[in-house]
Amino acid sequence: SNNLLAGKRGLIMGVANDKSIAWGIAQACADAGAELAFSYMGDNFKKRVEPLAASLGVTQLFDCDVGSEESIDACFKGVEEAWGRLDFLVHAIGFSDKNELRGRYVDTSRDNFKMTMDVSVYSFTAVAQRAEKLMTDGGSMLTLTYYGAEQVMPHYNVMGVAKAALEASVMYLAEDLGKDNIRVNAISAGPIKTLAASGIGDFRYILKWNELNSPLRRNVTQEEVGKAALFLLSDLGSGTTGETLHVDSGYHVVGMKAVDAPDI
Ligand code: NAD
């Protein structure tokens, strides 16, 4: 354990279960001495999140559907009533119809395009609006993205388009909020087996491909994303904003399959 976030208060949005990337980040933040609040979506998730929260001594839990302005307002009102202010925010939320996370991007429907952009992109801006008001002493905001924003990945489809927009919004938010010493960054995580990832077609193949072809020749863990998040959320990251940091075993630098990589 360390004191990198001692005395800091942070809201973590997107813990669904103990496989969630948000859970890896929450553990790293708790280990660094932060006081945490969690938001979860609906009663089904509440049952799974409550024991996880309790294991870290987290008592502030808020129901928040980021597709609803009222729900976001209620969540941030809860944070304000509990703490009055906020030091950091983690947005680890994304959603799309899994029927469109396979097959062709060109077949994406208008309804799912809008819904995916709303829940996976606009929601970060929506929560940044509320968090800004509570970050009266500067702050750090973090979201999660994927390489499918930069290059075409099989089955990622509309989610890749959404992540490209999310990464662009990180840059615009960084500019707007930088004057108040609020930093805004993204982590581009390599593939990790989570609930959301299980909706992506052939996800096991993607995992295997990354394992065999990334410079580190393995996949990353929730814990490793947690450690990188700690850098961006704490004073260690004080000079970094508007950045998308890859935590992907280096996969994003590979231009061609290595000669020693087996065929799969
Ligand atoms: P996860 O399923 O554990 O987390 C996704 C979360 O989004 C869940 O907690 C879910 O409740 C929440 N969510 C969905 N719709 C919501 C809504 N309307 N309101 C509030 N919450 C909502 O999966 P994860 O892989 O940990 O995903 C977290 C983030 O990491 C996502 O943005 C995902 O795109 C990103 N990411 C994942 C991977 C991966 O391989 N798992 C790689 C790169 C980036």
Boltz pocket constraint, residues with backbone or C-beta under 6 A from the ligand:
constraints:
  - pocket:
      binder: B
      contacts: [[A, 13], [A, 14], [A, 15], [A, 16], [A, 17], [A, 19], [A, 20], [A, 21], [A, 22], [A, 40], [A, 41], [A, 45], [A, 64], [A, 65], [A, 66], [A, 67], [A, 91], [A, 92], [A, 93], [A, 94], [A, 95], [A, 119], [A, 144], [A, 145], [A, 146], [A, 147], [A, 187], [A, 188], [A, 189], [A, 190], [A, 191], [A, 192], [A, 193], [A, 194], [A, 195], [A, 196], [A, 197]]
      max_distance: 6.0
